Amino acid sequence: MSELFNTKEIKEKIIQKLKNIYDPEIPVNIYDLGLIYSIELETKENYLHCIIDMTLTSPSCPVADALVDQVQYVAQSVDEVDEARVNLTFTPPWDKSKLTEEGREMMILSGAII
């Protein structure tokens, strides 16, 4: 049985869109910052559902709702995705070890001490 969707390709499209969302206080996109813990794609009755687990740099982030809404919006903006859900979690809590190599480089270039 062949897959209806190329999930690897679709995940990459979602990641590229997530890289356009920035924490307003940090000059690194939320993907390279390590705020996205997982991206799961599930097919149900020929519909593709995207479930994203993410965190914030701080539980008291003043733009938490806006970031979650943006993540849901960009995931749903991928043509193949019919519905997206974002789960906000603080387990495990974010720390600088979650940065991707690109994120680490961006932080260093911005003058941040990491």
Number of C-alpha atoms within 10 A of each C-alpha: 3 5 7 10 16 10 16 9 10 18 18 12 17 19 18 13 17 21 14 14 16 17 17 11 6 14 15 23 19 25 23 22 28 21 22 21 17 11 16 13 19 14 15 8 6 10 14 18 19 23 17 20 17 23 23 23 18 12 13 8 11 10 12 17 11 10 20 19 13 17 24 20 17 19 28 19 16 16 9 17 21 15 17 20 18 20 13 18 15 13 9 8 13 21 13 12 11 17 20 14 12 14 20 20 16 19 19 12 11 12 9 12 8 9
